[in-house]
Amino acid sequence: MSHMRFRRVATVTSLLLASTVVASGCGGSSGGGGPKIAFLLPENQTPRYESADRPYFEEDVEKRCEDCEILYNNATEDPSKQQSQAEAALTQGAEVLVLDPVDAASAAAIVEKAKAQDVPVVSYDRLIENADVDYYVSFDNERVGQLQAESLSKKLKENGSTSGPIVMISGDPADSNAALFKKGAQKGFESAGVDVAKEYDTPEWSATNAQNEMQQAITALGKSGFNGVYAANDDTGGGAIAAMKSAGINPEEKPTTGQDATVAGLQRIVAGQQYMTVYKAIKPEAEASSEIAVALAEGKPVKAKITDKVDNGKTQVPSVLFEPVAVTKENINQTVIKDEFVSADELCTGPYAKPCEEAGIS
């Protein structure tokens, strides 16, 4: 996955086994001898977590603290598993938890246990609710939804269907970010006068669940009963597009949004099947989190630039929030390719080579 020099072994996933280290593919401990930093991610269904967040975070920690040890685990969308992973990390002596919660509400219990041991918690990407979180690093997530709504509303207007209607396929209701994306999108559609004909929340951000939701919407509305689809990320967008294809609907005629700038999402954009995605520069997000975590683990002042304070229901959390970017076929070169988030070689394979060439992507 990366070129790091780190030694990899598994972190345990239950408190009873916390002193045992065994070989495994889903957890890892990197470095050694110095402060321990737990990096706990929520799921591996969305490609970004294993392909971007993890390597960027681990590489930056190594640059800042060669002897720091990273206790890594992915909860695979299971809040109980994440609870066990966090408890195990605390038992192993983690000096700081960097936690991207599966469930924003139930993760408060993890924060409470950490604080009882004087271990600070950095809420990563998703905001942990009603808990004494020390720092939060993410994007302006309401702005993500606004960008999606603005882009789709503009495209609907160009297509002569200013008021829609549209189908809204939002994200996982357990994810605090999904609520913010949805809130921003709803504001955007209301401002643009776009009507929402059907609306769904998608458990686990699953493409399969999104496909089923879209099939239900098509059954209820008919093939001509909607003019676009708000999908909260590229996976749910892919599910919605699959449902349209199965129903004999040309997705090029029903502009669909996305998020995360996945290779699959970008390829659908190049092919004209998906209208847009939202690019979030994960590298600076991971590096800001690493900077904060290393400072906390070493007992040094945090020098990261705090941009906001975000209310999580219990406290005003000092936050570093980055700005998301709307990506369509027209600006792929200037965004994800320029930042080397995705390479043209990776994107323009097989059937996507010709549409990439036609779009000037290189």
Protein Blocks (a to p, Z undefined) as FASTA:
>chain_A
ZZcfbdcddddfbfklmmpccddfkbccehehiacdddddfbfkbmklmmmmmmmmmmmm
mmmommbccddddekhpaklmmmmmmmmmmnopabdcdddfblmlmmmmmmmmmmnopac
ddehiacehiacfbdcdddfklmmmmmmmmmmmmmmmnopanopaddddddfklmklmmm
mmmmmmmmmmnopacfbdcddehhiaklmmmmmmmmmmmnopmlccbdcdfblklmmmmm
mmmmmnopafklmccddehjaaklmmmmmnopafbdcdddfklmmmmmmmmmmmmmnopa
cfbdcfbdcdehjaccdddddddddddfklmmmmmmmnomacfklmmgcjlmmmmmmnop
ZZ
